[in-house]
Amino acid sequence: EAGVAQSPRYKIIEKRQSVAFWCNPISGHATLYWYQQILGQGPKLLIQFQNNGVVDDSQLPKDRFSAERLKGVDSTLKIQPAKLEDSAVYLCASSLEPSHIQYFGAGTRLSVL
Amino acid sequence: GENVEQHPSTLSVQEGDSAVIKCTYSDSASNYFPWYKQELGKRPQLIIDIRSNVGEKKDQRIAVTLNKTAKHFSLHITETQPEDSAVYFCAALSSEVEYGNKLVFGAGTILRVKS
């Protein structure tokens, strides 16, 4: 089966610019997650969708980050404006249901200069 | 909320030796504990997981043990090989009434297997 697809793989922007990441989960997976992984740390959940509804966005910096999953399939995560501390790998994951195994995409490595 | 602590942060072993990584969690309601392996520049991949109704699970050279009373779980790798070198993350699935199930990760352990 095809895995979780993410694009782009790498992105370099200057601070205060905006950036968007895209994720296509495994077919049939109702739950989609966006994680932020800062170098040397474990992934931190930013937002969790169940179909096209938000289940948890308690750790999403809502003043600059936004995410949507309009048709309950693919999703986009946007940062506007970016800060230096947003430099990280942004991982998308999906699972059949919240308590099931999560499968990760390859991630987008963001560098903010 | 759930907090997961992982030790050690780095671990070097000789090829063929065993490696043990330990994690503790805070939420007694957590009931699912996966372990992920992440090679440099690649995606985290699930290598083994355990649910709270089981004390131990084994898959070839990899085993996980869970002590619910003490709220800790461990990853055991026997007969280590150079290809086992990677970062290993433990995680706990926390059930928060307000937000539903959330996977909380440890900080990771860098495992180096020297040949």
Interface residues (C-beta under 8 A of the other chain):
Chain A: V4 Y33 G40 Q41 G42 P43 K44 L45 Q48 Q50 V55 D56 S58 L91 P98 S99 I101 Q102 Y103 F104 G105 A106 G107
Chain B: V4 Q6 Y32 P34 Y36 K42 R43 P44 Q45 L46 D49 F89 A91 L93 E96 Y99 G100 N101 K102 L103 V104 F105 G106 A107 G108
